[in-house]
C-alpha cells in the first residue's frame, strides 16, 4: 500500500511569488489534513478535508493560503503571495473512518521563502 | 486554549539507558493520545496510541506509554535505548469531544543516543 506522498520535497521561492504544494493521500482515506511546522516550533494544524469538503479550516493563517481537494482525492495548498514567515515544513496526513483515528503522514514539503 | 507540553526539548542518553519523555496536555474532556517519531530523513511514524481501556499502552520497537488521567499526562518510556532510537519524538492529542479531529502537537523532543 502506497503511503502519503507530497510534492515537491523542497521549494525555494522569493517573497511575493506563488507556490503550490500537492498531497496524495492513501487510497480510500476520506480524511486529509494539512499541518505546518515553522522552525523551532510545534507542528500546527492548518485544515481538514473530508472527501472534497473543508471540515475545519480554523488553522489557516490568512487568506493568502488556499487549499483545495477537487474530487476528494489529492489536495493542493497554494500560497499566494508568499511571505518570509510562510517558511517551514508543510505536512500532509490522511486517515480513514470518521476521524479521531491515527493519521498517516507524508514526508513533508520544506518551503523556504527568501 | 488547548495545548500539549513536552518539557524535554533535547535529551542525550547513552545506549542501554532508560528513557522517559514527558507529555502533558491541557484539556479536561476525553482525549485520544498518540506518540509519533521522526527518524532523520524520514516521515512521521506512529509509535503508539491510546483511545481507551488499559492506560499502559505498548507500541512498536519496545516503546510504551502510560496515560494518567489525573495528571493529564501520557509519558513515553523505553527501558533500554539503542543508537537507532535517535530521532525526534512528538506527543499529539485529539480532544474528541471538541468535534474536531485535528492533532494538537507538542513541540517535540530531540533524542540523541550515543553509541
Interface residues (C-beta under 8 A of the other chain):
Chain A: X3 X4 X31 X33 X35 X41 X42 X43 X44 X45 X48 X55 X56 X58 X59 X91 X93 X95 X99 X100 X102 X103 X104 X105 X106 X107 X108
Chain B: X4 X32 X34 X36 X42 X43 X44 X45 X46 X49 X51 X90 X94 X96 X100 X101 X102 X103 X104 X105 X106 X107 X108
